[in-house]
Amino acid sequence: METSTLYYDTIATPLGEMLLAANELGLTGIWFNAQQYFPTISERKRDAQQVIIRDASAQLKSYFAGELTRFEIALAPEGTAFQKNVWQQISRVAFAQTCAYGAIAHAIAKPSASRAVGAATGRNPLSIVVPCHRVVGSNGALTGYAGGMARKVQLLAHEKCVAQGLRHAFLKT
């Protein structure tokens, strides 16, 4: 079985450097530098001009500039069927909105799987594009984020400002 080439590049964002990875099918990951589950990149080929990397980079820059509220890019994350189901449901959480882990569990017809949903959310390899920062506890409390709680707070504040037509100034994390 032939494996596809994995490409990568890094981009600077207001919340720190991010690693973008893709294959010919789509974006396989976006991680903040040194976040939980940060991958090794030895098998990837650095290529800022690979079409998916280039498009993802441009869309992320537009997102951080407050010009983009919905990503339009092919995705190809690796994970279990359950994880992919959770990530697909997270992708449906609207810009500047939040959703509880339990609500996601109900939406995927696994109402008693809130903890498993939380674990799958933590393993989301597509930070921001699959907006796991929008997933909160049952009482609306902010819970963990693989990229760090300070970034989660900033991402939610950014989206709230953009939704209200305001410009958000990112704070250093």
Protein Blocks (a to p, Z undefined) as FASTA:
>chain_A
ZZddddddddddfkbpcdddddfkbcfbdcdehiahiacfklpccdfkbmklmmmmmmmm
mmmnopacbdcddddddcdfklmmmmmmmmmpcghiacdfklmmmmnopaklmmmmmmmm
mmocbghjlccklpccfkopacddfkbjklmmmmmmmmmmmmnopacddddZZ
